[in-house]
Amino acid sequence: MATEALIAWSAPEHLYTEKSPDWYWAVGIVTLALAVVSFIFGDIITSIFILVAAVALVLHAARPPRNIYHEINDRGIIIHDRLYSFLELDSFWIPHQGLPPKIILKSRRLFMPYIVIFIDEVDPEDVRAVLLRYIAETEHHEPLLKHLLERLGF
C-alpha cells in the first residue's frame, strides 16, 4: 500500500569539514602511538584493531557526504530507503540553536537510541507540525560522542 509523502526533502547524511594535511598527520601519529603502546604491552590483536579502525575512520571522514532523500508520511519517516515506523520512535526534538537545523529522534532501539536528521529545503516548523500529529515532542540532546567526533573532524 503506497502512502503519500506529507513532507519530503534532501539533506546531507552528515556534516563535512575539509581536512588539512595536519589533521591526517595528527590522526596517524595518535594511531601509531596507541598501536605501539598496545604492542609493547603484548596485545597484538588490539594493536591491529586500532590500525584497522583508524584507517576506516579516516576513509569515512575524507569522503564528502551524499545527499539523502528524507520523507515523512503517515507510516513513519523514510531516510534514504529505510522506513522508521512511528511505532519504533518514542519522540522527537528540533533544537532551535545550531545550523543546519536538524531533527533528533529518540528510537526504542537499544543500539541506536538517537537518530539525527538534517533538515534542508523545508521549514523546520513545517516538519515539527507534521511530526506532532504522530509522535510526542520531548527535548533531546545529541550524544556526547557525536559532538566529540564532530569537533575532531570525523
Buried (B, 14 or more C-beta within 10 A) or exposed (E): EEEEEBBBBBBBBBBEEEBEEEBBEBBEEEBEEBBEEBBEEEBEEBBEEBBEEBEEBBEEBEEEEEEBEBBBBEBBBBBEEEBBEBEBBBBBBBBEEEEEBBBBBBBEEEEEEBBBBBBBEBEBEBBBEBBEEBBEEEEBEBEEEBEEBEEEBB
